[in-house]
Amino acid sequence: MAGNFWQSSHSQQWILDKQDLLRERQHDLLALNEDEYQKVFIFFANVIQVLGEQLKLRQQVIATATVYFKRFYARNSLKNIDPLLLAPTCILLASKVEEFGVISNSRLISICQSAIKTKFSYAYAQEFPYRTNHILECEFYLLENLDCCLIVYQPYRPLLQLVQDMGQEDQLLTLSWRIVNDSLRTDVCLLYPPYQIAIACLQIACVILQKDATKQWFAELNVDLDKVQEIVRAIVNLYELWKDWKEKDEIQMLLAKIPKPKPPPQR
């Protein structure tokens, strides 16, 4: 996406302060501790990823949908909208904004039903309870809460430019790209500009691949390295949390603990 990030609504309205973010979460953190809260969001980022892949969406669309999802709950409690309804709504909106093409409503519902039944049956005993009218109504609510700020700058483009500038090979780009995808399961997309996230993911990849020769390249970057290290810590903490998490054993208990909206519609 061309255009100036610093003049965008992403930069001016949606780089949030960490203390504000924690304050907005206080209601949900009465029901869940911070690790549990993050696990819930890891789970729903996985739901968005699976739905996106089954709909054959580009990663950029899936990433934008995930950012919408996180932005909504940055300003709202989990009880305001069932995350299982918001996840496909974010995909529908992101596919329009990223000019992927129109996803038919019936196909979206059908994919949700099959994914919940086949991929996430360990989390949900019931069928996917929502229909097209619920998603369309939720879309209006989502648009209102995003304040119609729909252009999301992702770290993928700066990452491509950085790897090219570094003169490195595909292996580094592939690993860095995967780490950017993983970063969507943290709060960094709400707190930092995308180029800083790209640098942090590249730095982690260089450490994993033991590319010591790149240290000088990083040292010469004109960037706030303290911010980059904060992002690195957030992503490393994610991997620590992920390593010990038995999702299939725990997720039903966590979903039962989250504050609930009104009951889902009856079939």
N, C-alpha and C positions, 0 to 999 in steps of 0.2 A: 504494500500500500504506500503510494507516494504521499507527499504532504509533510507538513512540519509537525512532528510530535509535540514540540513545546507549545505550539499554538492550539493544540487539539483539546477537546473536552476530556480525553483520557488523562492528559497531563494536568489540566487546570482543575478538574473536578474529581478525578478518580485515582489520584495517588493519595492514599489515606494515611492518617497518623496512627501508629500502633496503639497508642493509649485510647484514641477514639474508638478504634476497632474493638478493643477489649471491653470498653464501656458499653458499646451496643450489644455485646454478647452476654452481658451480666445475667439477663433473664434465663438464657439457655444454659449458662454455666451453673445455675442452681440445680439443674437436673443432670448435667453431665460434667465431668471434670475436663480439663483442657485436652488431655490425651484422647479421651472418649469423643470429644467434640471433633477433633481432627480426624479420628477414625471414621466417623460418620461422613465427613466430607471426602475422605479418600474413597469410601465406598461409592458415593454418588458420582464422583469424578470417573470411577470405573464404569458405572452405569451409563454415563454420557458417552464414554469411549466406546463401549460395546454397541450401544444404539447407533452411534455415528458410523462405526465400522460396518454394521449390518445394513445401514442405509447407503454405504459406499461414499461417505463424505470425505473430503480432504481433511488432513490434520488441522489445517488453519481454521476450518469451520468448527471442528470439535473443540479446539482450543478456545475460540471465541464463545462458544456455548458454555464452556466451563467457567470462563471469566464472568459471563452474565450471571450464572448460578451463584458464584461467590460474591459478586457485587450485590445481588438481591439480599442475601443473608448477612452482608456487612451492615445493612441498614434495617433489617427485619429479623424477628425471632423465627425459629423453625416452626412455631405454632401458627404463623400467619398463612403459610401455604405448605401443603404436604410436599416434601422434596421429590417424591415419586411423580407428582404432577408437574412440578417446576422443571425437572430434568428434560423431558421431551419438549416442553414449551420453549426452553432455551435453545434446543437444537433447531426447532422450527424457525425461530426468529433469526438465529445465526446463519442459517442456510439462505435466508432472504438477504440479510445485510452483506454477507460475503459473496453474493451473486452466484451461489451454487446452482440455483434453479429451484423451482417449486417442488417441495415434497408433498405428495398428496396426503391429505389428512387421514384417509382410510389406511394408507400404507404405513404411516407413522404409528397409528393405533395398533395395527396388525404386528408390526415389528416389536412394539412395546409388550404386547401380549405374549409373543413367542419368546422374547428375551427373558421376561420375568419367569416364564414357565420352564425354560431350558437352562438358562445361564444363572439365574438368581433364585432358584427354587429353595436354596438353603436359607435365604433371607425372608422370603414371602411365601406363606402357606396358601394365601388367596391368589386369585387371578388379578391381573392389572384392572383396577376398578373404573378407570376414567374413559371418557368418550370425547369425540371431536369438540362438542360444545364446551366442555370443561377446559380443554387446551386453548381454545380461542378466547374464552373469557380470561383465562390466566395470562394470556399474551398481552392483553390490555393492561392488566395489573402490573406485569413485568415492565412494559414500556414506561408506564407512569413512574415506577420506582427507579428505573434507570435514568429518568429525566430525559428520555429520548437521546441519551449519549450512547450511540450504538457502534461508533467506529472504535475498534480495539486494535492497538498496535501490539504485535506479538514479538517475542525475541528471535523468531526464525530468520527474518531478513538481516538484522545486524549480525547474527551468528554466522550466516553465510559470508558476509563481508569480512568479518574478523578472521575466519579460517582461511579465506582467500589471501588476506593481507599477511597472515602468518606463514603462508606458503606450505601448509600442511596437507596431508593426504585424506582420502575419504574416511578412513577408520576413525579419525578424530572427529570429523563432522558427524558421522553416524552416532557415535557415543554421546557427543554433546547434544545432539538433537533429541536423543532419548532422555537425557537429563532435563532438558527444557520441558519435555512432555511430563516428566515426573514432578517438575517444579509447580505444575498446575494443582498438585495435591497439597501445596502449602499456601501460605498467605502472601507470598512474594509478589504475585501479580497485582495485588491490591496496594502494595507498599512501595514498590520501586519501579523506575522506568525500565522498559524492555531491554535497552542496550546494556544496563548494569546486570540484569538477569542473564543475558547472553554471555557476558564476560565471566560471571561466576560459574556458569555451567561449563564453559570452555576450560576454566581453571581446574574444576573438579575432574574433567575428562583427561586433562594433561597429567594430573597426579596419578590417576588410575593407570594410564598408559605409560607412566614413568618418562615423560618427555621433559627432562631437566633442561634441555637446551632452550625451552620457551620462557624460562624465568626472566631473562633480560627483556624479552618482548613485552611481558606483562609489566615489568618495572617502568618501561617507557610510556605506558598508556597514560593519557591525561584523563584520569577518572578518580572518583572518590573511592579509594581502596577500602576504607572502613565500611562503606555501604556494601561493597562487593563481598567483603568477609562476612557481613551479617547475612547476606543471601546464601553464601556457602554454608554457614552454620545452620540456617533453616532447612536447607536441602539435606545436609548430613543428618540432622535430627530426624527428618522424615525417614531416611533409610534405617536409622536406629529403631524407630517406632515400628516400621514395616517388618523388620527382621524378626521381631518377637511376636508379631500379631497373628493369631490364628483366626482369620476373618470368618471362616465358615462356622467356627464354634461360637464366636462372640456376637456376630452382627445382629441376630434376632433380639438378643438381650439389649443391645444398644438402641436399636430401632424402637423397642418397647419403651425405652426411657425418655426419648426425645419428646418435648412438649407437642401436644397434638392439636391440629386444627379441627374444624367441624368434621363429623364422620364423613367418609367417602360416600359417593352416591350409591344407591342400591341399583342392582341390575334390573 
